[in-house]
Amino acid sequence: MLSTSANRRPHPAVLFHATDDARPRPGWRASSKTAGFDPVRPGGVAASGRIEVGGDLHAKGGLNGRLLHKEAASLLITSKQAVS
């Protein structure tokens, strides 16, 4: 799924990463961009289950086979945090 979704235009698909360090990591950002994706941090390690299989931000979980672009991912992350 990821290989066929790299370099989507006009909006790249996101590649999620969860970390407790809120500072942007240049290496992660650069490698995600090089692979053809937008890097998005849905939260810290406590939010990592959201990006695992079955999680609401996983393509084979709550996204029902879809990959998101950055704006849609941000909306979904924000709306879920407001509910929690």
N, C-alpha and C positions, 0 to 999 in steps of 0.2 A: 504494500500500500504506500509506504513512504517513497520508494524508488519511483513509482509512477506519479507521485504528487509533488516531487521536487520542482522548483522553479516555476510554480504556477504564476500566471499573469492574469489580470493586473495585480492581484493580491496573493502573495505567497502564503502557503499553509504554515501554521505555527508548529514549533517543536517545543514542548513543555519541559521544564526542568524545575525541580523543587529543591530549595536550599534555605537554610536559616540565615545565610549571608545575603542581605538585601542589596549589597553593592553589585553593580554590573560587573561581570567577569569578561574581559576582552577576549580571552581564548574561547570561551563557550560561544559568545556572540559571533566571533569570526568564523568558527567552524560550522555553526548553524547556518550562517549566511552563505558560506562556501558550498554547503550541501544543498542550498536552495530553499531554506526555511527561515521564518522569523522566530527568534528565540523569545519565549514568554515564560515568566516565573509566576505560577499560580499561587505561590505562598511558600512557607517554610516546609521543613521536613514533615511536620504534622499534616500538611496538605498533600503529601506524596501519594497517598492512597487514591486521590482523585485522578492521577495520571496512570495508574496501574490498570491492568485488565479488569474490567468490571466497574471501574471508577467513572464518575460522570464526565470527566474530561478525556477519556480514552476512546479511540475510534471504535474499538470492539466492545465498549461499555455503553455509557449513556449517550454517546454521539451517534450510535447506530450506523457505523461505517463511514461517517463524515469526518473530514478534517476541516478545521476552522481557519479563518484568516484572523489577523491580529485584533481587529475591531470587534469581531464576534466573540473571540476568546475573552477579551477584556470585559465585555458585557456579561458573559456567562460567569466569569470569575467573580465580578462585583455583585451580581444578583445572588449568587450562592452564599457569599460572605455575609450579605445583608440578612439572609434567612437564618444563618447559623447563630 
